[in-house]
C-alpha cells in the first residue's frame, strides 16, 4: 500500500507544473461561462484532478453557479501557480460541444497510436495534448452518437463533465472546433 501511495505522490509532483498555452485554446470556448481550474489531489490512493471555483471552493461539473468566465479562471491560475495546476472547460447540456478523451495514445517517443490517428482524421477538429503528455483531447461541435460515455479506448462527454485544457495544440490538426 505505501509503495503505491508513494508512487502516486511522485506523479502529483511530476504533474504540478501548469501547462497552459492560452493562445491556442479556441476563442469560441472562451466566451462561455463554463470554466473551472483544477488541482491535483489524492483520492482513493490515486491522483485526481479536482475542479475549483474562483472563490477557492470546489466546483461541480453539474452546477453552473460554480463555473466562471475564462479570463477570470486563467488570471486566478496565473496568480496562484503553486496552488492550482490548470484550467478546465465544463461541457453543458445545451452548449453544443462534445469532448473526446484518448488516454495513453502517445508513446514515450511522441508517436501517436494508429487508432488515435484514425480518430483524429475522422473527427477533424481542434485537438490538444492532455496534461500528462500521453493523451489527446478532441473537441467537436455536436452530440455523442450513443448514451454511454466510454466506447472502447475512448471516452466522450457532452455534459456534466469537464476536461483539463492545456492549449498544447496538436500540430497538423485544425485550430478551430468543427461540427461532427
C-alpha positions in Angstrom: 0.0 0.0 0.0 2.7 2.5 1.0 4.6 1.9 -2.3 1.5 2.7 -4.4 0.8 5.8 -2.3 4.4 7.0 -2.6 4.4 6.5 -6.4 1.1 8.4 -6.6 2.7 11.3 -4.7 5.6 11.3 -7.1 3.1 11.5 -10.0 1.5 14.5 -8.4 4.8 16.3 -8.1 5.7 15.5 -11.7 2.4 16.9 -13.0 2.3 20.0 -10.7 3.5 22.4 -13.4 0.7 24.1 -15.1 0.7 23.6 -18.9 -1.3 26.4 -20.4 -0.9 27.9 -23.9 -3.8 30.4 -23.8 -3.2 31.5 -27.4 -4.1 28.0 -28.8 -7.4 27.5 -27.0 -10.3 28.1 -29.4 -11.8 31.6 -29.0 -15.4 30.3 -29.2 -15.0 28.3 -26.0 -13.5 31.3 -24.2 -16.8 33.2 -24.5 -18.7 30.6 -22.4 -19.1 30.9 -18.6 -18.1 27.2 -18.2 -14.6 27.3 -16.9 -13.0 26.0 -13.7 -9.5 25.5 -12.5 -8.2 22.3 -11.0 -5.8 21.0 -8.5 -4.2 17.5 -8.5 -5.1 15.8 -5.2 -5.1 12.3 -3.8 -8.4 10.4 -4.0 -8.6 6.8 -3.0 -4.8 6.3 -3.3 -4.7 7.8 -6.8 -4.1 11.3 -8.1 -7.3 13.1 -9.3 -7.9 16.4 -11.0 -10.3 18.2 -8.6 -12.2 21.3 -10.0 -12.3 24.5 -8.1 -14.1 27.9 -8.3 -12.6 31.3 -8.3 -13.6 31.7 -4.6 -11.4 28.7 -3.7 -14.2 26.3 -3.0 -14.7 23.1 -5.0 -16.5 23.4 -8.3 -19.0 20.9 -9.6 -19.4 19.9 -13.3 -23.2 19.7 -12.8 -23.6 23.0 -11.0 -23.3 26.1 -13.4 -23.1 28.6 -10.5 -19.7 27.1 -9.6 -18.3 27.9 -13.1 -16.6 31.1 -14.2 -15.5 33.1 -17.3 -12.4 32.0 -19.0 -10.5 35.3 -18.2 -11.2 35.0 -14.5 -10.1 31.4 -14.3 -6.8 32.0 -16.3 -6.0 35.0 -14.2 -6.6 33.1 -11.0 -4.3 30.2 -12.1 -1.5 32.6 -13.2 -1.7 34.4 -9.9 -1.6 31.1 -7.9 0.8 28.8 -10.0 1.9 26.8 -7.0 -1.6 26.1 -5.7 -3.6 25.2 -8.8 -2.5 23.1 -11.7 -4.5 24.3 -14.7 -7.9 25.2 -16.2 -10.8 23.1 -17.4 -13.9 23.6 -19.6 -17.2 22.1 -18.4 -19.4 20.5 -21.0 -23.0 21.5 -20.5 -26.3 20.0 -21.9 -27.0 22.8 -24.3 -23.6 24.2 -25.3 -23.3 22.1 -28.4 -19.8 20.7 -27.7 -18.5 17.2 -27.1 -15.1 16.2 -25.9 -13.3 13.0 -26.8 -10.6 11.8 -24.4 -8.0 9.3 -25.5 -5.6 8.3 -22.8 -2.2 6.7 -23.3 -2.2 7.1 -27.0 1.1 8.9 -27.3 4.2 6.8 -26.6 7.4 8.0 -24.9 8.9 8.8 -28.4 5.9 11.1 -29.2 4.3 8.6 -31.6 0.5 8.6 -31.8 -1.2 5.2 -31.9 -2.8 4.2 -35.1 -6.3 4.1 -33.5 -5.9 7.7 -32.2 -4.6 8.8 -35.6 -7.7 7.4 -37.2 -10.0 9.2 -34.7 -8.1 12.5 -35.3 -8.7 12.1 -39.0 -12.4 11.2 -38.6 -13.3 14.0 -36.2 -11.1 16.6 -38.0 -11.4 19.2 -35.2 -9.4 21.1 -32.5 -7.0 18.6 -30.9 -4.6 19.1 -28.0 -2.3 17.0 -25.9 -3.5 16.3 -22.4 -1.8 17.3 -19.2 0.1 14.0 -18.9 1.5 14.4 -22.4 0.4 10.8 -23.1 -3.2 11.5 -24.2 -5.3 13.7 -26.5 -8.5 15.7 -26.3 -10.5 16.4 -29.4 -13.3 18.9 -29.1 -16.2 18.9 -31.7 -19.5 20.6 -32.2 -22.2 18.1 -31.9 -23.7 15.5 -29.5 -22.5 12.0 -28.6 -23.7 9.3 -31.0 -24.6 7.0 -28.1 -25.6 7.3 -24.5 -22.6 5.6 -23.0 -19.6 7.8 -22.1 -17.0 5.1 -22.9 -16.7 3.1 -26.0 -13.5 1.0 -26.5 -10.5 3.1 -25.7 -12.3 6.4 -25.9 -14.3 8.5 -23.5 -16.8 11.0 -24.8 -18.7 13.7 -22.9 -21.2 16.3 -23.9 -22.4 17.3 -20.5 -21.8 17.0 -16.7 -18.0 16.6 -17.1 -15.0 18.9 -17.6 -11.8 18.5 -19.5 -8.5 19.9 -18.4 -7.3 22.2 -21.1 -3.6 22.7 -21.9 -3.7 24.7 -25.2 -0.9 22.3 -26.3 -2.4 22.1 -29.8 -1.5 19.0 -31.9 0.3 20.3 -34.9 -1.4 19.4 -38.2 -4.9 19.4 -36.7 -7.5 22.2 -37.1 -7.1 25.2 -34.7 -10.9 25.6 -34.7 -13.8 23.4 -33.4 -15.6 21.8 -36.3 -19.0 20.1 -36.5 -19.1 16.4 -36.4 
